[in-house]
Amino acid sequence: MKKRLTMLFLLLSVVIQTVGLAIDFPWEGIIIWSLSVICILAAAYFTKYLPTGKSDK
């Protein structure tokens, strides 16, 4: 499950940015970009669980 979290957080960042374009309220840019950066940082953290393609033999 953890190896799928990288892609999940990247897609969540895209969704947040897309929704952010549709809404209009004060401080929108700071909130949307902050959430996107948090998602991208989480995605970067979970890259350590991706398979490397090396066999353990």
Secondary structure, 3 states (H helix, E strand, C coil): CHHHHHHHHHHHHHHHHHHHHHCCCCCHHHHHHHHHHHHHHHHHHHHHHCCCCCCCC
